[in-house]
Amino acid sequence: MSKKAVIIYGPPGAGKGTQANLLAWTKGFVHFDTGKFLDILVHDKDNQKDPAIVEARKQMDSGELVTPAFVLKITADEAKKIGESNFNIAFSGSPRTMFEAFGDPSAGSGQVQKGLIAVLEETYGKENIYPVHLVIDPKKAIQRNKNRKICSICYTAILYNEEKGHLHATCPLCGGALRVRSVDNPAVFETRNFGRAEGKRL
């Protein structure tokens, strides 16, 4: 059976991670959560001497999009590793921009900067790539995310229960302490996801 790549689109709170996790738990996919991967990478104390990562952290924490070229390299490299290991992959959060999706065919010096879609086509085959778009009311998304916490150890997202509030004081999977991501701050969330410039995001 051919390995597959599923790309799940939608704003934070739409359920991208939940659906990708279901594919991972029931169908053997590798869930590549771009936001989670970036959050771990840029906040790792061991990476704070790398200027590119320090800049990405500033962008992420302020609500700006992390530079697409930086994100594209990370996601493309990881997708190739996972595909070449013969695993299915489910993306929740990538590609975010036209550049990340399709790269830059006029990168200069006769070179073509490939986007994530081209990398997936080479690794998985065009016929094995499946995009999925999840839709949610912006007010509902903001409500979910301003109350969301994540585990500081395994980065599992802990959603808020509208009727009962937070049901967990620690992570139900590993027992780690819970924290709020900088990008789930309501002001940052609206800037990143509902106040974005026309044409910048997919």
Stockholm file with secondary structure:
# STOCKHOLM 1.0

chainA/1-202         MSKKAVIIYGPPGAGKGTQANLLAWTKGFVHFDTGKFLDILVHDKDNQKDPAIVEARKQMDSGELVTPAFVLKITADEAKKIGESNFNIAFSGSPRTMFEAFGDPSAGSGQVQKGLIAVLEETYGKENIYPVHLVIDPKKAIQRNKNRKICSICYTAILYNEEKGHLHATCPLCGGALRVRSVDNPAVFETRNFGRAEGKRL
#=GR chainA/1-202 SS CCCCEEEEECCTTSSHHHHHHHHHHHHCCEEEEHHHHHHHHHHCGGGTTCHHHHHHHHHHHHTCCCCHHHHHHHHHHHHHHHHHTTCCEEEESCCCBHHHHHCEEEEETTEEECCHHHHHHHHHCGGGEEEEECCCCHHHHHHHHHTCEEETTTCCEECCBTTTBCCCSBCTTTCCBEECCGGGSHHHHHHHHTSCCTTTBC
#=GC SS_cons         CCCCEEEEECCTTSSHHHHHHHHHHHHCCEEEEHHHHHHHHHHCGGGTTCHHHHHHHHHHHHTCCCCHHHHHHHHHHHHHHHHHTTCCEEEESCCCBHHHHHCEEEEETTEEECCHHHHHHHHHCGGGEEEEECCCCHHHHHHHHHTCEEETTTCCEECCBTTTBCCCSBCTTTCCBEECCGGGSHHHHHHHHTSCCTTTBC
//
